Amino acid sequence: MSCVSLCFPDTLLLHQIEEMASTGDIAFDYGFLLRISEDARRVEALNEYLSCRSYLAGYGPSQADAEAFALLCGPPPERHVHALRWYKHIAALKPQTNDQTSECSTKGKRVQPPWSPPQGTDISKLRLYNSLTRTKEVFVPQKGNRVLWYCCGPTVYDASHMGHARSYISFDILRRILKNYFKYDVFYCMNITDIDDKIIKRARQNYLLEQYREKKPSASQILQDVLAARTPFKAKLAETTDPDKKQMLERLDTAVDTALGPLQMAMQSNAAGHSLQNHAQVLLEEAKDLLSEWLDYQFGSQVTENSIFSLLPNYWEGEYHKDMEALNVLPADVLTRVSEYVPEIVAFVKKIVDNGYGYESNGSVYFDTAKFDACPAHSYAKLVPEAVGDQKALQEGEGDLSISADRLSEKRSQNDFALWKASKPGEPSWDSPWGKGRPGWHIECSAMAGSILGESMDIHGGGFDLRFPHHDNELAQSEAYFENDHWVRYFLHTGHLTIAGCKMSKSLKNFITIKDALAKHTARQLRLAFLMHSWKDTLDYSNNTMESAIQYERFINEFFLNVKDILRSPTDITAQFEKWEAEEIELNKSFYEKKTSVHEALCDNIDTRSALEEMRALVGQSNTYMAARRSAKLPPNRMLLESIAMYLTDMLKTFGAIEGTEPIGFPVGGNGQNADLESTVMPYLSVLSDFREDIRKISREKKVTELLKLCDELRDDTLPELGVRLEDRDGLPTSVKLVDKETLLKEREEKKKMEDEKKKKKEEAARKKQEQEMAKLAKMKVKPNEMFRSETDKYSSFDETGFPTHDAEGKELSKGLTKKLRKLYEAQEKLYNEYLQLTQNGS
């Protein structure tokens, strides 16, 4: 078949093209191409045709496009712009131009394929251990994100101790986590008990003792009164069965007895008045507890002014708030005092009586536990039902001033408890429908919480020992008032606190106030100790516990200091975005795994112990990564380490272990000094460090040991006093770290102690070595023929070389013993020859 060599389409063909173009028909007709056998001419005709037509008749290529494309041997030349553009377009779509092309074209326009959503994973839900069910329950607030929380506060009649700290630090941790981590809108209400049997008795005794002191009694009067007070005290001591209380009373009796002797002797010898008075004052101080008890028994009923009973709780409430501030415990959103809510308490008691669950008896009002429990809608003792009938616990709940025989006889049942107490002489009182009286202990929380939080709250918190009767009675009287069965949805109780495995008690001399604890350890260290234990279990406050907390703080702090040092290294804005290698990818993977583990731990009853362990593990992995980079002389990834450090800082802030706005690490310095300390002083310290490094380099080269010693003194002695630590590193710039001065001085002291111990051990080893050498030398000087002759208690006869032949009794030595002695003899012979050799050499 011959090819026609034409550069342009013939006249008839052009006419057909123009005619098709003029019709405006959108369908493509490439049939004319079949009549052109020459490739070049076919391309030219296609280009002419496409110059006045759309390349495609639809969104996708048609069957005609596919057939026309198949006629071409390859891409058209660049001068045929339209044909080339069409060819490239069809070529790009060609994988789709298969046998299904015609089917696709019949469907119309292409649509997006179905989307497959991710499977996802189960999201952990917060669960709290609820004392009402004694199990972990999913936490669901009653109203959206709002959490109403009431916490039993202190009875303020003495210094707050570590038992108080156990509850208040623990609840502060839980509150912060619910608010700042889980993002609940927490409304936190707490009470102050400033009307109570203990307060009344202590205030009255303090007042009477102060009155006694102001009268300035004579030495003889003090002696007479103490002896009189000692008689009922001795009787009380004999009746006491509780071992801890008995031990405390015995210790007091011994102290009084010790102070009595000198005063009695001074009076018998007619000592001078000044001497007598000194002895009397010592006795008065030692005997103040038993004397105030005696004065209260005699004159307590005469103390009637209400203001006398407010001085003591006002003072100790102030001390309590100071302690909480020192412990970094957040103040309550609302603080309620019993003395300010007496009208509300009276109204609360009245409604309980009106609802049929309370009764008046001799001016007091009691809660009818039997009637309440008999109601189908109610149940008494929800928290500790097995404790119903525990008269010791019930009487402790009523108070020391409310368990006399006449008071107990007023109740219909021994299980009933006081809502309102008729005031006796010597007790504060307020008006009520039942006469002058004062609130019972349990009713205060119900009335105050009800006034602020309403008929139902999400969380009620308190110490484990308050479950029965206090909290069970609160629940009963509140549900009797509101006629519901859900005054509290979640009851949280913090665990006990022991001191080195023992119950905290003044009798055991292990009673530790919060101020005592803060004198030995920082608030952060105490909080870390609490964080390292479950909030609902017993916490043992001991040296081991605190040492663990200190080590954890030191471990985390070193990581923060190292990251800060890395971040201070100069870099430009783009260099901070470093390429991630396998090590960074692995550390980042671990970072997210640890964050997930921390979250799961906090969801599991706010398990801070496990959370801190996961954080410790993350720091350990980060330290390993930094050490590997340092060994390889490579810089670590700044942004990754910064992210980890910021996360850890944020978590510790959430736990209340870090104050301030610093993005990374523990604040340096106190009293608000840390705000700009690092940014202010670090530039100067960096200059000093660089200058010192230059001096050290020159000194090593020139071998100027005096300057090297001065540089060491600057690092070891001068800068620690300013809270600055320098760490010299081989092949790397000196690290500069800001650390608390106390920490550095303690480190220096420990380092010096270790060096002294090392030096002492070295000297001891040298001394022992010298003694051994001297002993060896002394032994070497002994001639072999003399070594056995001095042992006359063992041997009686010797041969000419001094070797023994008979024992002390004249019997010939056995072969076995002779063989043994021969070895000793030969060994000494060798030693003696060595000695002779040494002396000949002049050693």
C-alpha positions in Angstrom: 0.0 0.0 0.0 1.4 3.3 -1.1 1.4 6.4 1.1 0.2 9.8 -0.2 2.7 12.5 0.7 0.5 15.6 1.4 1.3 18.3 3.9 -2.2 19.6 4.2 -5.6 17.9 4.1 -7.3 17.9 0.7 -10.1 20.3 -0.1 -12.9 17.9 0.5 -11.5 16.9 3.9 -11.1 20.6 5.0 -14.7 21.2 3.9 -15.9 18.3 6.1 -13.9 19.6 9.1 -15.3 23.1 8.7 -18.8 21.8 8.2 -18.6 19.7 11.4 -17.2 22.6 13.3 -20.0 24.9 12.2 -22.8 22.6 13.3 -21.9 23.1 17.0 -22.3 19.3 17.5 -20.6 18.4 20.7 -20.0 14.8 19.7 -16.5 14.0 18.5 -16.2 12.3 15.1 -12.7 11.1 14.3 -13.9 9.0 11.3 -12.1 11.2 8.8 -8.8 10.1 10.3 -9.4 6.6 9.2 -9.2 7.7 5.6 -5.7 9.2 6.1 -2.9 6.7 6.0 0.1 8.9 6.6 0.9 9.6 10.3 2.2 13.1 9.8 -0.9 14.1 7.7 -3.2 12.4 10.2 -1.7 14.4 13.1 -1.9 17.7 11.1 -5.6 17.0 10.4 -6.3 16.2 14.1 -4.6 19.4 15.2 -6.6 21.4 12.7 -9.8 19.8 13.9 -9.0 20.3 17.7 -8.2 24.0 17.2 -11.8 24.8 17.1 -13.3 22.1 19.3 -13.3 21.2 23.0 -10.8 18.3 23.6 -13.2 16.2 25.6 -17.0 15.7 25.2 -17.4 15.0 29.0 -15.5 14.7 32.2 -13.8 11.4 31.1 -12.5 10.3 27.6 -15.1 8.7 25.3 -14.7 5.6 23.1 -14.0 7.9 20.1 -11.0 9.4 22.1 -9.7 6.0 22.8 -10.0 4.9 19.1 -8.4 8.1 17.8 -5.6 7.8 20.4 -4.9 4.3 19.2 -4.4 5.6 15.6 -1.4 7.7 16.6 2.1 6.1 16.7 3.2 8.5 19.5 3.1 12.1 20.8 2.5 14.7 18.0 5.3 17.2 17.3 5.3 20.3 19.5 4.2 22.6 16.5 0.9 20.8 16.6 -0.1 22.4 19.9 -3.7 21.3 20.1 -3.0 17.7 19.1 -0.1 17.4 21.6 -2.1 18.8 24.4 -5.0 16.5 23.7 -2.6 13.5 23.4 -1.0 14.2 26.8 -4.4 14.6 28.4 -5.7 11.3 27.0 -2.4 9.6 27.9 -2.7 10.7 31.5 -6.2 9.2 31.6 -5.3 6.1 29.6 -5.2 3.7 32.6 -8.9 4.3 32.9 -9.6 4.0 29.2 -10.1 0.2 29.3 -13.0 -2.0 28.5 -15.1 -0.2 31.2 -14.7 3.2 29.6 -18.0 2.9 27.7 -19.6 1.7 30.9 -18.2 4.7 32.9 -19.3 7.1 30.2 -22.9 5.9 30.5 -22.9 6.6 34.2 -22.4 10.4 33.8 -20.0 12.3 36.0 -17.7 10.5 38.4 -18.5 10.8 42.1 -16.3 10.5 45.3 -16.0 6.9 46.5 -17.4 5.9 50.0 -15.3 7.1 53.0 -14.2 4.5 55.6 -14.2 6.0 59.0 -11.4 4.9 61.5 -12.2 2.2 64.0 -10.8 4.2 66.9 -10.2 2.9 70.4 -12.1 2.9 73.6 -11.7 6.2 75.6 -10.8 5.7 79.2 -13.4 7.1 81.6 -12.7 8.6 85.0 -13.5 6.2 87.8 -13.5 7.1 91.5 -13.6 4.8 94.5 -17.0 5.5 96.0 -17.3 4.6 99.7 -21.1 4.3 99.2 -20.4 1.2 97.0 -16.9 0.3 98.1 -15.9 0.0 94.5 -14.6 2.2 91.6 -17.5 3.9 89.8 -17.6 5.8 86.6 -17.7 9.5 87.6 -20.8 11.2 86.1 -21.6 14.7 87.5 -25.3 15.4 88.0 -25.3 18.6 85.9 -23.1 18.6 82.8 -19.5 19.6 83.6 -20.4 21.2 87.0 -19.1 19.4 90.1 -20.4 20.3 93.5 -18.0 19.2 96.2 -18.1 19.5 100.0 -15.2 18.6 102.3 -15.2 18.3 106.0 -12.8 20.9 107.4 -10.8 21.1 110.7 -12.0 21.4 114.3 -9.8 24.4 115.2 -8.7 24.0 118.8 -5.0 23.1 118.4 -2.1 23.1 115.9 -2.8 21.3 112.6 -0.8 18.0 112.3 0.2 15.6 109.6 -3.0 13.7 110.0 -4.8 16.8 108.8 -2.3 17.2 106.0 -3.1 13.7 104.9 -6.7 14.8 104.0 -6.2 18.3 102.9 -3.1 17.7 100.6 -4.8 14.6 99.1 -8.1 16.4 98.4 -6.2 19.4 97.0 -4.5 17.0 94.6 -7.8 15.4 93.5 -9.5 18.8 93.2 -6.7 20.2 91.0 -6.7 17.1 88.7 -10.5 17.2 88.3 -10.3 20.9 87.5 -7.1 21.3 85.6 -6.7 17.9 83.9 -10.2 16.6 83.4 -11.5 20.2 83.0 -14.5 19.9 85.3 -16.0 23.1 86.7 -15.4 22.3 90.4 -17.2 24.3 93.1 -15.5 23.4 96.4 -17.0 24.1 99.8 -15.4 23.4 103.1 -16.4 24.0 106.7 -14.6 25.2 109.9 -15.9 23.6 113.1 -15.6 26.4 115.7 -18.3 25.1 118.0 -17.5 21.7 119.5 -17.2 19.9 122.8 -13.4 19.9 122.5 -13.2 23.6 121.7 -15.6 24.5 124.6 -13.6 22.5 127.1 -10.2 23.7 125.9 -11.3 27.3 125.7 -12.8 27.2 129.2 -9.7 25.6 130.6 -7.3 28.1 128.9 -9.4 31.0 130.2 -9.4 29.6 133.8 -5.7 28.8 133.8 -5.0 32.3 132.5 -7.1 33.8 135.2 -5.2 31.7 137.8 -1.8 33.0 136.5 -3.0 36.6 136.6 -3.7 36.2 140.3 0.0 35.5 140.8 -0.5 32.8 143.4 2.3 32.2 145.9 4.6 29.2 145.8 2.8 27.6 148.7 -0.6 28.1 147.0 0.7 26.6 143.7 2.0 23.6 145.6 -1.2 23.2 147.5 -3.4 23.5 144.3 -1.2 21.1 142.3 -1.4 18.5 145.1 -5.2 18.9 145.2 -5.4 18.6 141.4 -3.3 15.5 141.4 -5.8 13.5 143.4 -8.5 13.3 140.7 -5.8 13.0 138.1 -4.4 9.9 139.8 -7.9 8.4 139.8 -8.3 9.2 136.1 -4.9 7.6 135.5 -6.0 4.4 137.3 -9.2 4.2 135.3 -7.7 4.7 131.9 -7.4 1.5 129.8 -6.4 2.9 126.5 -2.6 2.1 126.3 -1.7 5.3 124.4 -3.7 7.6 126.7 -2.4 5.8 129.7 1.2 6.2 128.6 0.6 9.9 128.0 -0.9 10.4 131.4 1.9 8.5 133.1 4.5 10.7 131.3 2.6 13.8 132.6 2.5 12.4 136.1 6.2 11.7 136.1 7.0 15.3 134.9 4.8 16.7 137.7 6.4 14.5 140.3 9.9 15.6 139.1 8.9 19.2 139.4 7.3 18.7 142.8 10.4 17.5 144.6 12.6 20.6 144.3 9.8 22.9 145.4 8.9 20.8 148.4 12.6 20.6 149.4 13.0 24.4 149.0 10.0 25.0 151.2 11.2 22.6 153.9 14.6 24.4 153.9 13.1 27.8 154.0 14.8 28.9 150.8 14.7 32.4 149.6 11.5 33.8 148.0 13.1 34.1 144.6 14.3 30.5 144.6 10.9 29.3 145.8 9.1 31.2 143.0 11.3 29.8 140.3 10.6 26.3 141.5 6.9 27.1 141.7 6.8 28.4 138.1 8.5 25.3 136.8 5.9 23.2 138.7 3.0 25.3 137.3 4.3 24.8 133.7 4.6 21.1 134.1 1.3 20.7 135.9 -0.8 23.1 133.7 -2.8 20.3 132.0 -4.0 18.6 135.2 -4.4 22.0 137.0 -6.6 23.4 134.2 -8.7 20.2 134.4 -9.1 20.7 138.1 -10.0 24.4 137.7 -12.5 23.5 135.0 -14.2 21.0 137.3 -14.5 23.6 140.0 -15.3 26.8 138.1 -16.1 25.8 134.5 -19.9 26.3 135.0 -19.2 30.0 135.8 -17.8 30.7 132.3 -20.8 31.9 130.3 -19.6 34.7 127.9 -19.8 33.4 124.3 -16.8 35.5 123.2 -14.5 33.5 125.5 -15.3 30.4 123.3 -14.5 32.2 120.1 -10.9 33.4 120.9 -9.4 29.9 120.7 -11.0 28.8 117.4 -10.2 32.2 115.8 -6.6 31.9 116.6 -6.2 28.3 115.5 -8.2 28.9 112.3 -5.7 31.5 111.4 -2.8 29.1 112.0 -4.6 26.5 109.9 -4.9 28.8 106.9 -1.2 29.7 107.3 -0.3 26.0 107.3 -2.5 25.4 104.2 -0.9 28.3 102.3 2.6 27.0 103.2 1.6 23.5 101.9 0.3 25.2 98.6 -3.2 23.9 99.3 -5.8 26.0 97.4 -8.4 27.8 99.5 -12.0 26.7 99.3 -14.4 28.5 97.0 -16.7 28.9 100.0 -15.7 28.5 103.7 -18.5 28.0 106.2 -18.1 28.5 110.0 -20.6 26.8 112.4 -20.8 30.0 114.5 -22.1 31.9 111.4 -24.7 29.4 110.5 -26.6 28.8 113.7 -29.9 30.2 112.4 -29.7 27.9 109.3 -28.9 25.0 111.6 -31.9 25.7 113.8 -34.1 25.8 110.7 -32.6 22.6 109.4 -33.3 20.8 112.7 -36.8 22.1 112.8 -37.7 20.7 109.4 -36.2 17.3 110.3 -38.5 17.3 113.4 -41.4 18.4 111.2 -40.7 15.6 108.7 -41.0 13.1 111.6 -37.4 12.1 112.0 -36.5 14.0 115.1 -37.8 14.5 118.6 -37.2 17.0 121.5 -36.1 15.7 124.9 -35.3 17.9 127.8 -34.4 20.9 125.6 -32.2 18.8 123.3 -33.3 17.4 119.9 -32.3 13.9 118.7 -32.5 12.1 115.4 -34.7 9.0 115.4 -32.6 6.4 113.7 -35.1 3.6 114.0 -37.9 5.6 112.4 -35.7 6.8 109.6 -34.4 3.3 108.9 -37.9 1.9 108.9 -38.9 4.2 106.1 -38.8 2.3 102.7 -37.3 5.3 101.0 -34.4 5.6 103.5 -31.5 3.5 104.9 -29.4 4.3 108.0 -25.6 3.9 108.0 -25.1 3.6 104.2 -21.3 3.8 104.5 -20.6 1.4 107.4 -23.8 -0.6 108.1 -21.9 -3.1 110.2 -20.9 -0.4 112.7 -24.5 0.3 113.8 -24.6 -0.2 117.6 -20.9 0.6 118.2 -21.5 2.6 121.4 -17.9 3.7 121.7 -17.9 5.2 118.2 -21.3 6.8 118.8 -20.2 8.4 122.1 -17.1 9.8 120.5 -19.3 11.3 117.9 -21.5 12.9 120.6 -18.5 14.6 122.3 -17.0 14.5 125.8 -19.5 17.0 127.3 -22.5 15.1 125.9 -22.1 11.5 127.2 -23.2 12.0 130.8 -25.8 9.5 132.2 -28.5 12.1 132.2 -27.8 13.0 128.5 -27.7 9.4 127.4 -31.0 8.7 129.2 -32.8 11.4 127.1 -32.6 9.4 123.9 -35.2 6.8 122.8 -32.4 4.6 121.5 -28.7 4.4 122.1 -28.2 4.7 118.3 -29.9 8.1 118.2 -27.7 11.2 118.0 -28.0 14.8 118.9 -29.1 17.4 116.4 -29.4 20.2 119.0 -27.9 20.1 122.5 -29.4 22.0 125.4 -26.5 24.1 126.8 -25.3 23.4 130.3 -23.8 26.1 132.5 -20.3 27.0 131.2 -21.2 26.3 127.6 -22.0 28.8 124.8 -25.7 29.0 123.8 -28.1 30.4 121.2 -31.8 30.8 121.1 -34.0 28.0 119.5 -37.6 26.8 119.6 -36.4 24.2 122.2 -34.6 26.7 124.5 -31.0 27.9 124.8 -28.7 25.4 123.2 -26.0 24.7 120.6 -25.6 22.6 117.4 -24.7 19.0 117.5 -21.6 18.0 115.6 -23.1 16.1 112.7 -25.8 18.6 111.9 -23.4 21.5 111.1 -22.2 19.9 107.8 -25.6 19.0 106.6 -27.0 22.5 107.2 -24.1 24.4 105.8 -23.6 22.1 102.8 -27.3 22.2 102.1 -27.3 26.0 102.3 -24.6 26.3 99.7 -24.9 23.2 97.5 -28.6 22.4 97.7 -30.3 19.0 98.0 -27.6 16.9 96.3 -23.9 17.2 95.8 -21.6 15.3 93.5 -18.7 14.7 95.9 -18.3 14.7 99.7 -14.9 14.2 101.1 -13.3 13.5 104.5 -10.9 11.3 106.4 -11.4 7.6 106.7 -12.2 7.7 110.4 -15.2 10.0 109.8 -17.2 7.4 107.9 -19.1 6.3 111.0 -20.8 7.8 112.8 -20.2 11.3 111.4 -20.8 10.9 107.7 -23.4 8.2 108.1 -25.3 10.6 110.4 -24.8 13.4 108.0 -26.4 11.3 105.2 -29.3 10.3 107.4 -30.2 13.8 108.7 -29.7 15.4 105.2 -31.9 12.8 103.4 -34.4 13.2 106.2 -34.5 17.0 105.5 -34.6 16.8 101.7 -36.7 13.6 101.6 -34.3 12.0 99.1 -31.9 9.1 98.9 -29.0 10.8 97.1 -27.7 13.7 99.2 -24.2 12.5 98.2 -23.4 10.8 94.9 -19.7 10.0 95.5 -18.2 9.7 99.0 -14.4 9.9 99.0 -12.4 9.1 102.1 -8.6 9.6 102.4 -6.5 6.9 104.1 -4.9 7.0 107.5 -1.5 8.4 108.2 1.0 6.5 110.3 4.4 7.7 111.7 7.1 5.2 110.9 4.5 2.4 111.1 2.9 3.6 114.3 -0.3 5.5 115.0 0.4 9.2 115.5 0.0 10.0 119.2 1.4 12.5 121.7 1.9 9.6 124.1 4.3 8.0 121.6 6.1 11.3 121.1 5.6 11.0 117.4 2.9 13.8 117.1 4.1 15.9 114.2 2.6 19.3 113.4 2.5 20.6 109.9 5.0 23.3 111.0 7.3 20.6 112.3 7.1 18.7 109.0 7.8 21.9 107.0 10.9 22.6 109.1 12.4 19.4 107.9 11.1 19.2 104.3 9.7 21.5 101.7 6.0 21.6 100.7 6.9 20.1 97.3 8.7 17.2 98.9 5.7 16.5 101.2 3.3 16.7 98.3 5.5 14.3 96.2 5.4 11.9 99.1 1.6 12.0 99.1 1.5 11.7 95.2 3.6 8.6 95.5 0.9 6.9 97.5 -2.8 6.1 96.8 -5.0 8.8 98.3 -7.4 6.3 99.7 -4.8 4.0 101.4 -2.7 4.3 104.5 0.3 6.6 104.1 3.3 5.9 106.3 5.2 9.2 107.0 8.8 8.1 107.7 12.4 8.8 106.8 12.2 6.2 104.0 9.0 7.8 102.6 10.5 11.3 102.5 13.8 10.1 101.2 12.0 8.5 98.2 10.2 11.8 97.6 13.5 13.8 97.8 15.2 11.4 95.3 12.3 11.7 92.9 12.4 15.5 93.1 16.2 15.4 92.5 15.8 13.0 89.6 13.2 15.1 87.8 14.9 18.4 88.6 18.2 17.2 87.0 16.3 16.4 83.8 14.8 19.9 83.8 18.2 21.5 84.3 19.8 19.5 81.5 17.0 20.4 79.1 17.3 24.0 80.0 21.0 23.9 79.4 20.4 22.3 76.0 17.8 24.9 75.1 20.2 27.7 76.0 22.7 26.6 73.4 22.6 29.2 70.5 20.8 28.2 67.3 19.2 30.0 64.4 15.4 29.9 63.8 15.7 27.1 61.2 18.3 25.0 62.9 15.9 24.2 65.7 13.9 22.0 63.3 16.2 19.1 63.1 15.7 15.9 61.1 14.3 13.1 63.1 16.3 9.9 63.0 15.3 6.5 64.4 16.3 7.6 68.0 14.0 10.6 67.9 11.1 8.6 66.4 11.5 6.0 69.1 11.7 8.5 72.0 8.6 10.3 70.6 6.7 7.0 70.3 7.6 6.3 74.0 6.6 9.9 74.9 3.0 9.4 73.6 2.8 5.9 75.1 3.8 7.4 78.5 1.2 10.2 78.1 -1.4 7.6 77.4 -0.3 5.5 80.5 -0.4 8.6 82.7 -4.0 9.4 81.4 -5.1 5.8 82.1 -3.6 6.0 85.6 -5.5 9.2 86.4 -8.7 7.8 85.0 -8.2 4.8 87.4 -9.3 6.5 90.6 -6.7 9.2 90.1 -3.8 6.9 90.6 -1.0 9.5 91.0 1.5 6.8 92.2 1.4 5.0 88.8 1.3 8.4 87.0 4.5 9.5 88.7 6.2 6.1 87.9 5.3 6.6 84.2 6.7 10.1 84.3 9.9 8.7 85.9 10.2 6.2 83.2 9.8 8.9 80.5 12.6 10.9 82.1 14.8 7.8 82.3 14.3 7.2 78.5 15.0 10.9 77.8 18.2 10.8 79.8 19.3 7.7 77.9 18.7 9.5 74.7 20.6 12.6 75.8 23.5 10.5 77.0 23.7 8.6 73.7 23.8 11.8 71.7 26.4 13.3 74.0 28.6 10.2 73.6 28.3 10.4 69.8 29.2 14.2 70.1 25.8 15.0 68.4 23.3 17.6 69.6 20.0 16.2 70.9 16.7 17.2 69.3 15.8 20.4 71.1 12.1 20.6 70.3 11.4 17.0 71.3 13.1 17.4 74.6 11.4 20.7 75.1 8.0 19.1 74.5 8.7 16.3 77.0 10.0 18.8 79.6 7.0 21.1 79.2 4.6 18.2 79.5 6.2 17.0 82.7 6.2 20.5 84.1 2.5 20.9 83.2 1.6 17.7 84.9 3.5 18.6 88.1 1.7 22.0 88.0 -1.6 20.1 87.7 -0.6 18.1 90.8 0.3 21.3 92.7 4.0 20.4 92.9 5.1 23.4 90.9 4.0 27.0 91.3 4.7 29.9 89.0 4.6 30.4 85.3 7.9 29.0 84.2 7.3 26.7 81.2 9.9 24.2 82.2 11.1 22.9 85.6 10.9 23.8 89.3 11.1 27.5 90.1 14.4 28.7 91.5 14.6 30.9 94.6 11.6 31.8 96.8 9.2 34.6 97.6 8.4 35.3 94.0 12.1 35.9 93.0 12.1 33.2 90.3 9.9 35.0 87.8 12.7 36.5 85.8 15.7 35.1 87.6 16.9 32.8 84.8 16.4 35.3 82.0 18.1 38.0 84.1 21.2 36.3 85.4 21.9 33.6 82.9 23.5 35.8 80.3 26.0 37.1 82.9 26.6 33.5 84.2 27.3 32.3 80.6 29.9 35.1 80.1 31.5 34.1 83.4 31.5 30.4 82.5 33.0 31.1 79.1 35.7 33.3 80.7 36.5 30.6 83.3 36.7 28.0 80.5 39.2 30.1 78.6 41.3 30.6 81.8 41.3 26.8 82.4 42.4 26.1 78.9 45.3 28.6 79.1 46.2 27.3 82.6 46.4 23.7 81.4 48.5 24.7 78.4 50.8 26.8 80.5 50.6 24.5 83.5 49.5 27.2 85.9 48.1 25.1 88.7 47.3 28.1 90.9 44.7 29.4 88.4 43.2 25.9 87.9 42.8 25.7 91.7 41.0 29.2 91.7 38.7 28.0 88.9 37.8 24.9 91.0 37.2 27.1 94.1 34.8 29.3 92.1 32.9 26.2 91.0 32.9 24.3 94.3 32.8 27.1 96.9 31.8 30.5 95.6 29.0 29.9 93.1 27.0 27.3 95.2 26.5 30.0 97.8 24.7 32.0 95.1 22.6 29.0 93.9 24.7 28.3 90.8 26.1 25.0 89.7 28.9 24.6 87.1 29.4 21.2 85.6 32.6 20.7 83.6 32.3 18.2 80.8 35.1 16.7 78.7 34.9 18.0 75.1 31.8 20.0 75.7 31.1 23.5 77.1 30.6 23.9 80.8 27.0 23.5 81.8 25.5 26.3 83.9 22.5 25.5 86.1 20.4 27.5 88.5 19.6 25.4 91.6 18.2 26.3 95.0 21.1 27.4 97.3 20.0 25.0 100.1 20.1 22.1 97.6 23.6 23.0 96.4 25.0 23.5 99.9 23.5 20.1 100.9 25.1 18.6 97.8 28.4 20.2 98.7 28.1 18.9 102.3 27.4 15.4 101.0 30.2 15.5 98.6 32.6 16.6 101.3 31.3 13.9 103.6 31.9 11.3 100.8 35.4 12.6 100.2 36.2 12.5 103.9 34.9 9.0 104.2 36.9 8.0 101.1 40.0 9.7 102.6 39.4 8.0 105.9 39.0 4.6 104.3 42.2 5.2 102.3 44.1 6.1 105.5 42.7 3.1 107.3 43.7 0.8 104.5 47.2 2.4 104.5 47.4 1.9 108.3 46.4 -1.7 108.1 48.8 -2.3 105.3 51.6 -0.8 107.3 50.6 -2.9 110.3 50.6 -6.0 108.2 54.0 -5.1 106.8 55.4 -4.4 110.3 53.9 -7.7 111.6 55.5 -9.5 108.6 58.8 -7.8 109.2 58.7 -8.8 112.9 57.9 -12.3 112.0 60.7 -12.4 109.4 63.3 -11.4 112.1 62.6 -14.6 114.1 65.2 -17.2 113.5 63.8 -20.7 112.6 65.7 -22.4 115.5 64.0 -20.0 118.0 60.4 -19.9 116.8 59.3 -22.9 118.8 61.6 -22.6 121.8 59.4 -19.9 123.4 56.3 -22.1 123.3 57.2 -24.1 126.5 53.5 -24.6 127.2 53.3 -26.8 124.1 56.8 -28.4 123.8 59.4 -29.8 126.3 62.2 -31.1 124.0 63.9 -29.8 120.8 66.6 -31.0 118.4 69.8 -29.1 117.6 67.9 -27.0 115.0 65.3 -25.9 117.5 62.6 -28.2 116.1 60.3 -29.7 118.8 60.4 -33.4 119.4 58.2 -33.9 122.5 55.1 -32.2 123.8 54.7 -30.4 127.2 54.0 -33.7 128.9 57.1 -35.3 127.5 55.4 -37.4 124.9 56.9 -37.8 121.5 55.1 -35.8 118.8 53.0 -37.7 116.4 54.0 -38.0 112.7 51.1 -35.8 111.6 51.9 -33.0 114.0 55.6 -33.3 113.2 54.8 -32.9 109.5 52.6 -29.9 110.1 55.3 -28.2 112.3 57.9 -29.0 109.7 56.0 -27.0 107.1 55.8 -24.0 109.5 59.5 -24.3 110.2 60.4 -24.3 106.5 58.2 -21.3 105.8 59.9 -19.4 108.6 63.2 -20.4 107.3 62.3 -18.9 103.9 61.0 -15.7 105.6 64.2 -15.4 107.6 66.4 -15.8 104.6 64.4 -13.0 102.8 65.0 -10.8 105.8 68.8 -11.5 105.7 68.8 -10.7 102.0 67.0 -7.4 102.7 69.5 -6.4 105.4 72.4 -7.2 103.1 70.9 -5.0 100.4 70.5 -2.2 102.9 66.7 -2.1 102.6 
